[in-house]
Amino acid sequence: DENTGTSAKDSSGNNYNSSTFTGAGWRGGKYGSGLYFDGNDSVVRVTEGSAFDLGATTDSYTVEAWINTTTNFTTNNGGIVSKRAATGIYPMYLYVDLNNQQACFGISDGTFAPAICSTGAINDGLWHHVGGVRDVGSDLLRVYLDGIQKDTTADTTTATTANDLDLAIGNSGTSYTENDFTGSIDDVRVYSYARTQK
């Protein structure tokens, strides 16, 4: 909620402030101010750290954000929060699907890449809370929209999904120039456990 400058601060107390701030700007967010991404290689990156160095076969975790967009993603997905490599291994990819404009979450071990999407388009200009969960206890991926679990799919990965990429907000890929999101993102959170519906 800085509303100024070129750094996004970590409010958790863990000091994971942004390391790179490219093309994003401050606008009204869900809570105070949020970040606006123009869909042209805009990204806020947080250097890889233990809090989100996730993806071991024993790791459950959750990634969440508030988003607001009216964009019809037709060429590429809109990356919200990601450690996604263009191909290969990644532990989290929260995005808006280019086919149906739905909130989706996926992971990959380089061989298997399960993903799950919510129902209903979310590019309606309203704020939506989107979340993806990997739950190794139930061997499932879960996707949440506005606090409600919308669907699950089997976690078919059999090896680690961990990588050394930065956490990217607003796009994805090893170059941090792929799957650009257009719209506002606020209150990004990563938890090292599987959150459940309340």
C-alpha angles and dihedrals in degrees: 000000000000093000090196142054132028103285132081112212126220108237094189093081092243093107097233094150120167116278098192127032112184125173097333122126138194122260137152109302136194087269114025109311128357138183124271120207120198097203094246105109091299111159143156112209131197116200115250110271141165093265091068102020086116135145108089113141088255096049122110116185147157133220122193141172143164113240138183122189142149093188121124102218104211106149103038139002116268107245112218104171121355152161088181123147114206088246131003131027127008135151100206140021117166110182150144109258116238094217103052105007090241130146110258139179128199144168134188138201092192093264105045122038112181118187135176132197136200124235125259131030116281100194092099100117093256128115113261130184110222127187141175126200133192108199113186091181091068095023090235142126114220131195123204131195121190091344096309124110105237103180147339137213134188117271097234096178115120101183137041119301093192121123138168099245122128118254105262124205114194101019143009146226135086089281092046090229102099133097094011118204120220115204140039129317126190141172100015113192136182121192126190092223138054110270119208136210115278 
